[in-house]
Amino acid sequence: MNEDLARALEATTLDEDLLRHYSLTLGRDDNDGSHFYLYHALALTVRDRLVAQWRDTRDTYQQKECRSINYLSLEFLMGRTLNNALLNLDLELPVRKALQSWACDLEAVEQEELDAGLGNGGLGRLAACFLDSCATLQLPVTGYGLRYQYGMFHQRIENGYQVELPDRWLRHGNPWEIECPEATRRIRFFGYSESYRDGNGDIRQRWVDTQDVLAVPYDIPIPGYRNGTVNTLRLWASQATDEFDLTEFNAGSYTDAVAAKNQAEQITMVLYPNDASEQGKSLRLRQQYFLASASLQDVLANWVATAGHDFSNFAARNGFQLNDTHPTVAIAELMRLLMDEYRVGWNEAWVITTSTMAYTNHTLLPEALEKWSVNLFGDMLPRLLEIIHEINARFLSRVADKWPGDQDRQARMSIIEEGDEPRIRMAYLGIVGSHSVNGVAALHTRLLTRGLFRDFYELTPGKFNNKTNGVTPRRWLAHCNPRLSALLDETIGRQWVTNMDQLQGLVDYADDAAFAERFMDIKQANKAALARLVETSCGVGFSTGMIFDVQVKRIHEYKRQLLNVLHVILLYSRLLHNDTAGLHPRCVLFGGKAAPGYAMAKLIIKLINNVATVINRDPRLRDWLRVVFVPDYSVTTMEVICPGTDLSEQISTAGKEASGTGNMKFMMNGAVTIGTLDGANIEIREAVGEDNFFLFGLTAEEIETRRQHYDPEGIIAVDQGLAQVMQLLESGHFNLLESGIFAPLIAAIRNPGDPWMTAADFRSYVDAQQRVDDRFTDRAVWARMSILNTACSGRFSSDRTISEYRDDIWYADKRRD
Ligand SMILES: *Cc1c(COP(=O)(O)O)cnc(C)c1O
């Protein structure tokens, strides 16, 4: 650390800093007992320590002249910062000590922090886990994103229905961010592109008559785990320029001219709340371009400041990772900046672009594949559309060289999808303009190269690679499960926090009765904590002797919360008939947000709540079955949920969940998975062994074959249990006062065209649930499975994932076409 700074921080103790920030920075009377101001003062105290290391980290990276990677993502689902900073800086004990004189415990102060919910679900949380791993591995990686004024909406449940409330997370300011107005960038929209002759007599293009918006960066420190490294997450906020429309101004419409500035500030107003679906709204494209252009200008300005206009080394020193198609417009924007702003020729610009850009695909779902209308795009970004047409023309001539006369293939592979309303296929732009394209689990990558991207794989197989997702063990084990964490430290040493393969050492203890007893006591304590959350948020009592069966994730038909509800209804029906043979008492917990415009997902929430109400109010079922829907699922609630879970529900239709990461958080915390052979479930099962995973359902291949002759009516006819469940649903038993509301869900189950084939997996799912009951009944058997799940979860650390990005994509020999 910088010597002066280090000395300054040593000279003032944490207690003194805390008091100083409380009374001087925030201007409060000494200890007026406000947890809110105490949180703020503590955040500033911790931030001071981060800032000192931050500067050091920048200097170190600069001296090393290493390649800098920029992780571009429209989403960063960060959650809380304080707890993570205390863990990574090892400040928890001194802070607890300092708080003693304030007669206040750390947990209470931490509750004051609002989640930074700048993401929808898995994709955004992955970006957050990656930042933690990059800092811990001391890699020069900067996150670039948007500073939404409103993050992911808050969810309330009213009469069983989801109600969305705005998330004004910046309401009380954000003590973790530092505004950097000196690095403000100008972003252009609309106008037109024209050619002109430059000073050398060369014909060039320029983008004129544009409407400009400013991008102002706010930096957030990202500390590594106890290693002195602090990386950066840079979030852009949109701001109006100070230029006015002079004619309007002079015509006396001063207030109108000022009001028009609102438009500019709209860009980063709100996060789009759609997970895995796109609606082609023009504001969304504005956000995407705003992020791409601001971030690229930032990186190029830094380059030019030291290297001038010599870009020969640029690709050796810079790389970009595109988190899904959302920021892929960056490929065209980098071409534009290099050619139009820095006078680089097409060929050189293309080599630079394709050797710096890398694209991560996150889904095979057709509704999630972004395609922008050529008209809309050309209106807003006319110069970029020209560049995309040129990229496409050159690319298609390569396709024609490789497959002469194959017109079909050219149409299939064209970046522009022709038709009444031609559209730009952003995923194809991502592939053509990158040196690396990766999927996020082995099955997902295989399906990409054999299906969706097959033509591209045949053209450039070397570009494609797999990077199975991971989650950070700091937040998802060390922080969220302190009891288990302490037991691990004592048993196998503390190395696991940064070297998760060490968890394998637990395998030796799987049959150690004394260890198993302690492991299970910890699970009990975590279940009690989860039960308290359920009691507070749902008013339902969970008894810790029951199986805690949990499905929390975005609500989506492909994730099949509906299949889970059908099983709950079957249990209910059996209990009504006093058929308890082989059953173990269960608490079933659901949680997750539905996109506000996704009617079926919202109806699934309503069904869960109605079924829960009927079950929970029947006193005969009290000791057998409880069902809740925990509202407002978030990173912070997951930190309580995953340590207290016995059974992790990962039941998507095979081939539809790209990876999943919730499955990994549960596994680390000793939950056993009931799941299909989908996404990373396959790798989880491989790691832990088939005896320690409850497998059910059709495989991805079987799903596709079965689709041709899928007959749900036939299935229901021969399955008594399912018939009974359908009968209860259709009789209106769960919606006595709201006749017919579940008809769309019933129709979906009975539909031979049901894309998610819920009925096909029902029996196999129910059988697997019976095996869960059988195993859970024997505490020693369950303890063994649970321990082995934690023990084998090492490869699902995002440290492993990021080491692979580092070795295969970021610091490998780059161009692969
Ligand atoms: C991990 C996580 C997710 C992703 O869950 P999946 O089960 O992989 O879909 C979504 N939301 C939050 C808050 C998470 O922490």
The ligand as an SDF file (V2000), in Angstrom:
LIG
                    3D

 15 15  0  0  0  0  0  0  0  0999 V2000
  -28.3820  -17.2920   -8.0250 C   0  0  0  0  0  0  0  0  0  0  0  0
  -29.5290  -16.3850   -8.2220 C   0  0  0  0  0  0  0  0  0  0  0  0
  -30.3470  -16.5290   -9.3460 C   0  0  0  0  0  0  0  0  0  0  0  0
  -30.1460  -17.6250  -10.3770 C   0  0  0  0  0  0  0  0  0  0  0  0
  -30.9070  -18.7410   -9.9820 O   0  0  0  0  0  0  0  0  0  0  0  0
  -31.1850  -19.9720  -11.0050 P   0  0  0  0  0  0  0  0  0  0  0  0
  -31.7870  -21.0090  -10.1170 O   0  0  0  0  0  0  0  0  0  0  0  0
  -29.8650  -20.3830  -11.5460 O   0  0  0  0  0  0  0  0  0  0  0  0
  -32.1240  -19.4730  -12.0260 O   0  0  0  0  0  0  0  0  0  0  0  0
  -31.4000  -15.6600   -9.5010 C   0  0  0  0  0  0  0  0  0  0  0  0
  -31.6590  -14.6950   -8.5960 N   0  0  0  0  0  0  0  0  0  0  0  0
  -30.9080  -14.5400   -7.4900 C   0  0  0  0  0  0  0  0  0  0  0  0
  -31.2500  -13.4680   -6.5090 C   0  0  0  0  0  0  0  0  0  0  0  0
  -29.8140  -15.3770   -7.2640 C   0  0  0  0  0  0  0  0  0  0  0  0
  -29.0590  -15.1990   -6.1760 O   0  0  0  0  0  0  0  0  0  0  0  0
  1  2  1  0
  2  3  1  0
  2 14  2  0
  3  4  1  0
  3 10  2  0
  4  5  1  0
  5  6  1  0
  6  7  2  0
  6  8  1  0
  6  9  1  0
 10 11  1  0
 11 12  2  0
 12 13  1  0
 12 14  1  0
 14 15  1  0
M  END
$$$$
